[in-house]
Amino acid sequence: MSTTTIIPSPKLVYVTPIRTTAAKLWEALTDPDFIQQYFFGRRNTSTWKVGDAIESRSPEGELEWQGKILKCVPEEEVVFTFDHLSDEPPSTVTFRIEALEEGMQQLTVIHEDFPVVSAIRDRVSNGWPGIVRGIKELLETGAVQEEPTPCEA
């Protein structure tokens, strides 16, 4: 009798403290105008109701990825599928908000359920750090700092 070992694919986890309120952080995660400021010009739209769609469109209006809301607890957590419109099956994204102390929230972003070999995981692993940093900067300073170009670094 042969046995098959299933190796779970690595999940991406990003955790950062942010000087803000849960309400403002929730707005940053769910308001398309706010999202556009830190999500590389993309607009993510949804009703944020369980079972409803979520879509992300490029600055030119092209659909880049879509999904379905799996869980939504305002100011605490939202979970959705992430279908990058490729041959890979959808993965799952979780945004979790937890109070740390007065005026501080912890944002945890978890992106998981990738195939063992995943071009999408490789691609989004380059994007999430900038997105999380952008959320933090926007909420704490009111602006997202531009990334230096290679000749400025």
C-alpha positions in Angstrom: 0.0 0.0 0.0 1.4 3.4 -1.0 0.9 6.5 1.0 0.8 10.0 -0.3 2.3 12.8 1.7 0.6 16.1 1.2 2.9 19.0 1.7 1.0 22.2 2.6 2.1 25.2 0.5 3.6 28.1 2.4 1.3 30.8 3.4 2.2 34.5 3.4 1.8 36.3 6.7 2.4 40.0 7.3 1.9 41.6 10.7 2.3 45.3 11.5 1.2 47.6 14.3 -0.5 50.8 13.1 -1.2 53.9 15.1 -4.9 54.3 14.3 -8.4 53.2 15.3 -10.2 50.0 14.2 -12.8 52.1 12.4 -10.1 53.9 10.3 -8.2 50.7 9.6 -11.5 49.1 8.5 -12.1 52.0 6.2 -8.6 51.7 4.7 -9.3 48.0 4.0 -12.8 48.4 2.5 -13.2 51.8 0.9 -12.3 51.8 -2.9 -11.0 55.4 -2.8 -8.8 54.7 0.2 -7.6 51.4 -1.2 -6.6 53.0 -4.5 -4.1 55.2 -2.6 -2.0 52.3 -1.4 -2.9 49.4 -3.7 -0.8 50.5 -6.7 -3.7 52.5 -8.1 -6.1 49.5 -8.1 -9.7 49.8 -6.9 -11.0 46.9 -4.9 -14.8 46.9 -4.7 -17.3 44.9 -2.8 -20.5 45.1 -0.7 -18.4 43.3 2.0 -21.3 40.9 2.6 -20.7 37.2 2.9 -21.3 35.5 -0.4 -20.9 38.7 -2.5 -18.2 39.4 -5.0 -15.0 41.4 -4.6 -13.2 42.7 -7.7 -9.9 44.5 -8.2 -9.5 46.7 -11.3 -6.3 48.2 -12.7 -6.0 52.0 -13.0 -7.2 51.5 -16.6 -10.3 49.7 -15.4 -9.3 46.2 -16.4 -10.4 43.3 -14.1 -7.2 41.9 -12.5 -8.6 39.5 -9.9 -11.9 38.6 -8.3 -13.2 36.6 -5.4 -16.0 36.0 -3.0 -16.4 37.3 0.5 -16.2 34.3 2.9 -16.4 36.1 6.2 -16.9 39.7 7.2 -16.9 41.1 10.7 -16.6 44.9 10.5 -13.6 46.4 12.2 -12.3 42.9 13.0 -11.8 40.6 10.1 -12.6 40.0 6.4 -11.8 36.8 4.5 -12.2 36.4 0.7 -11.1 34.2 -2.1 -8.5 35.5 -4.5 -8.9 34.4 -8.1 -6.1 35.9 -10.2 -7.8 34.8 -13.4 -5.1 32.2 -14.2 -4.8 28.5 -14.4 -4.2 28.4 -10.6 -7.2 27.7 -8.3 -8.2 30.7 -6.1 -6.3 31.3 -2.9 -7.6 32.9 0.3 -6.8 36.3 1.8 -7.6 37.3 5.4 -7.3 40.8 6.9 -7.5 40.7 10.7 -7.6 43.8 13.0 -6.7 43.4 16.6 -6.4 46.1 19.3 -2.9 46.4 20.8 -3.2 49.3 23.2 -4.9 52.7 23.2 -4.6 54.2 19.7 -2.8 51.1 18.2 -4.1 48.3 16.1 -2.4 45.3 14.7 -3.1 44.4 11.1 -2.4 40.8 10.1 -2.6 39.9 6.4 -2.7 36.2 5.6 -2.6 34.9 2.0 -2.9 31.1 1.8 -4.3 28.0 0.0 -1.8 28.2 -2.9 -0.8 25.2 -4.9 2.6 23.8 -3.9 4.1 25.4 -7.0 2.5 28.8 -7.4 3.5 31.6 -9.7 0.7 33.7 -8.1 2.2 33.2 -4.6 5.6 34.3 -6.0 4.0 37.4 -7.6 1.9 38.5 -4.6 4.7 38.0 -2.1 6.4 40.9 -3.9 3.2 43.1 -3.6 2.0 42.5 -0.1 4.9 44.2 1.8 4.4 47.4 -0.2 0.6 47.3 0.4 0.9 46.8 4.1 3.6 49.5 4.3 1.3 51.8 2.3 -1.7 51.2 4.7 0.5 52.0 7.7 2.0 55.2 6.1 -1.3 56.4 4.9 -3.0 56.0 8.2 -0.1 57.3 10.3 1.1 60.2 8.1 -1.7 60.9 5.7 0.4 60.0 2.6 2.1 57.0 1.0 5.8 57.5 0.4 7.0 56.8 -3.1 9.4 54.0 -3.6 12.8 55.2 -4.7 13.8 54.3 -8.2 17.0 52.2 -8.5 19.1 55.2 -9.4 17.9 57.1 -6.3 18.6 54.2 -3.9 
